[in-house]
């Protein structure tokens, strides 16, 4: 099987006290760039673990991207078929 396209995802994190924000960006083969965002907040009674905040906010940013990709695919299916398809989510 031949690979025709590869996607590259970039993740950035910003930590401020007990809050972690993340941004994910993917470049698709058609040149489209999509961005997803995620947040995490540590409960004041939890120990400080920066990696956990990154994992949670990063996962949320990727879930945001996944939702956008499903919507993009759904729209393209509808446009190509000329009818309304079932939601992909």
N, C-alpha and C positions, 0 to 999 in steps of 0.2 A: 504494500500500500504506500502510495506517495503522499507526502505532506505538501499541501498547496499553500498553506498560510500558517503563520504563528502569531500569537498575541503576546504582547509584553505588558505586564501590569506594574505600575509604580505605586508604592505606598509611602506616605509621609505621616509622621506623628508629631503632635505638639502636646507637650505635657505642661500643665499649670496647676501645681498643688495636687489636689485629689482628682483632677479632671484630665482626661486624655481625649484628644480629638484626632481623627485620622481622615485622610483623603486618599482615595484610590483612583487611578486613572488607567484606562486601557485604550490602546490604539488598535482598531480593527483593520482587517485587510482592505476594506473599502475606503480607508482614510478617516473614518469617523473616530473621534475621541469622545469617550464618555467618562464622567466623573461621579464617584459615589462618596458619601461622607458617613462617618460614624462617630459616636461619642460613648464614653464610659466615665462613670464617676465612682470613686472608691468611697465606701461607707466609712464614716469617721472612726468606727471601732475596728476596722480591718487593718492589718499590717500593710505597710507600703510595699508594693510589688509592681514596679513599673511595667514589667513584662506582661503581667496579667491585664493591665489597663490597655496595653497595646493590642493584645490578643482579642479582647472584647471589642474595642473600638474598630480594630482592623476587620474583624469578622462582620461587624455591622456595616462597614463601608463596602465590603465585598457583597453582602446581601443586597445593599442598595444598587450596586452595579448589576447584580444578577437580575433584579427586578426590571431594571431599565433594558437589559439585553433581551429579556423575555418579551417585553412590550414592543421593542424594535422588531423582533422576529415576527410577532403577531401582526403588526401593522404591515410588514412586507408580505406576509402570507395573504392577508386580505387584499392588498393592492394587486398582487399577481393573479389571484383567483377571481377577483371582482365580486366576491361575496364575503359575508361576515363569518369568520371561523370561530371555533370554540376557544376561549381564553387558554393560554398556555400555562397560567399560574395555578 
